[in-house]
Amino acid sequence: MAQIKYTKDHEYIRLDGDIGTVGITDHAQQKLGDVTYVELPAKGKGVKQGEAAGVVESVKAASDVYAPVSGTIVEINAELAEKPELVNQDPEGAAWFFKIALSNPSEFHALMDRDAYLAHAAAEE
């Protein structure tokens, strides 16, 4: 079964084996409002944990999407370029941004679980 962890910047990563699926949380999409544009990283790009790997723009703001772990981008969700509204409709499902091959799995285990993330998000309100 996949494990899911969260960052303080409101990304999630769902780990299946050594591949993580990354997107923004439901909390993040609610704060952004209607998403109008998504910029995805290039397939094959190497990223470090905490580095900007993409951009999500809405009617309210533009925000970087940060890599929750270090690794190599192995797949992108090209459908988001044509249908950015998916981020509002299914942020933690169909609207994933990219998949990453982890180079340092210990980074994943250091991220927040769902309860810790929900407490963090509530504390920001």
Secondary structure, DSSP 8 states (H G I E B T S, - for coil): --EEEE-TTSEEEEEETTEEEEEE-HHHHHHH-SEEEEE---TT-EE-TTSEEEEEEESS-EEEEE-SS-EEEEEE-THHHH-TTHHHH-TTTTT--EEEEES-HHHHHTSB-HHHHHHHHHHH-
